[in-house]
């Protein structure tokens, strides 16, 4: 028995990620926001490790994980702007959208700080 093929018709409002509240982009927004949060936590751990060792060898890992976290946050921010445009959301989603938008700027500041601090050496 085959369940896929050209005779299979998808529903008109089909979304591969279903979320019980919000609009069509809510599932994608929540998924990428959670993923960005996990990678952001890894970025913080890598940044703390870089601050403790303060060597040229620890800078690339801190910078690359921070860049990946920022990229995922920007992707989640894009879905947040899409949700704002569609206007069907509750107060929890509005709060999460605001946090993601603010976090995008904060993570950019973090990346700039990592790269600018690379020019200075710690005096011990």
C-alpha positions as CSV (number, residue, x, y, z in Angstrom):
1,X,0.0,0.0,0.0
2,X,1.4,3.4,-1.0
3,X,0.8,6.5,1.0
4,X,2.6,9.0,-1.2
5,X,2.2,9.8,-4.9
6,X,0.9,12.3,-7.4
7,X,-2.7,11.4,-6.4
8,X,-2.1,12.6,-2.7
9,X,-3.5,16.1,-2.1
10,X,-2.3,18.2,0.8
11,X,-4.7,20.3,2.8
12,X,-4.9,24.0,1.8
13,X,-3.3,25.2,5.0
14,X,-0.7,22.5,5.4
15,X,2.3,23.4,7.7
16,X,5.1,20.9,8.3
17,X,5.5,22.3,11.9
18,X,2.2,22.6,13.7
19,X,2.0,24.7,16.8
20,X,-1.3,25.0,18.7
21,X,-1.3,28.8,18.9
22,X,-0.3,31.7,16.7
23,X,-0.2,31.7,13.0
24,X,1.5,29.8,10.2
25,X,5.0,30.9,11.1
26,X,4.8,30.2,14.8
27,X,6.1,26.6,14.5
28,X,9.1,27.7,12.6
29,X,9.7,30.7,14.9
30,X,9.6,28.6,18.1
31,X,11.8,25.9,16.6
32,X,14.5,28.2,15.4
33,X,14.3,30.3,18.6
34,X,14.9,27.2,20.7
35,X,17.7,26.1,18.5
36,X,19.3,29.5,18.6
37,X,19.0,29.4,22.4
38,X,20.8,26.1,22.7
39,X,23.6,27.2,20.3
40,X,23.7,30.6,22.2
41,X,24.3,28.7,25.5
42,X,27.1,26.8,23.8
43,X,28.5,30.1,22.6
44,X,28.5,31.4,26.2
45,X,30.4,28.4,27.4
46,X,32.9,28.8,24.6
47,X,33.2,32.5,25.4
48,X,33.8,31.8,29.1
49,X,36.5,29.3,28.1
50,X,38.1,31.9,25.9
51,X,38.1,34.5,28.7
52,X,39.7,32.0,31.1
53,X,42.5,30.9,28.7
54,X,42.8,34.1,26.6
55,X,44.9,32.6,23.9
56,X,44.9,32.8,20.1
57,X,43.9,29.2,20.0
58,X,40.6,29.7,21.9
59,X,39.5,32.7,19.9
60,X,38.3,30.9,16.7
61,X,36.0,28.5,18.5
62,X,34.4,31.3,20.5
63,X,34.0,33.4,17.4
64,X,32.6,30.7,15.2
65,X,30.1,29.4,17.8
66,X,29.0,33.0,18.4
67,X,28.5,33.6,14.7
68,X,26.5,30.4,14.3
69,X,24.3,31.4,17.3
70,X,23.8,34.9,15.8
71,X,22.9,33.5,12.4
72,X,20.2,31.2,14.0
73,X,19.0,34.1,16.0
74,X,18.7,36.2,12.9
75,X,16.7,33.4,11.2
76,X,14.4,33.3,14.2
77,X,14.1,37.1,14.1
78,X,13.0,36.8,10.5
79,X,10.1,34.5,11.6
80,X,9.4,36.9,14.4
81,X,8.9,39.7,11.9
82,X,6.7,37.5,9.8
83,X,4.6,36.8,12.9
84,X,4.3,40.5,13.6
85,X,3.2,41.0,10.0
86,X,0.5,38.3,10.2
87,X,-0.9,39.7,13.5
88,X,-2.4,36.6,14.9
89,X,-0.5,35.9,18.2
90,X,-0.9,36.0,22.0
91,X,1.1,37.8,24.7
92,X,3.6,35.0,25.2
93,X,4.6,35.1,21.5
94,X,4.8,38.8,21.6
95,X,7.2,38.6,24.5
96,X,9.3,35.9,22.8
97,X,9.5,38.0,19.6
98,X,10.7,41.0,21.6
99,X,13.4,38.9,23.3
100,X,14.6,37.5,20.0
101,X,14.8,40.9,18.3
102,X,16.7,42.4,21.3
103,X,19.0,39.3,21.5
104,X,19.9,39.7,17.8
105,X,21.5,43.1,18.6
106,X,23.1,41.8,21.8
107,X,24.7,38.9,20.1
108,X,26.1,41.2,17.4
109,X,27.6,43.3,20.2
110,X,29.1,40.0,21.7
111,X,30.7,39.1,18.4
112,X,32.2,42.6,18.0
113,X,33.5,42.4,21.5
114,X,35.2,39.1,21.0
115,X,36.9,40.3,17.8
116,X,37.9,43.6,19.2
117,X,39.3,42.1,22.4
118,X,41.5,39.9,20.3
119,X,43.7,42.9,19.5
120,X,44.6,43.3,23.2
121,X,46.6,40.9,25.4
122,X,45.8,40.2,29.0
123,X,48.5,41.3,31.4
124,X,49.4,38.6,33.9
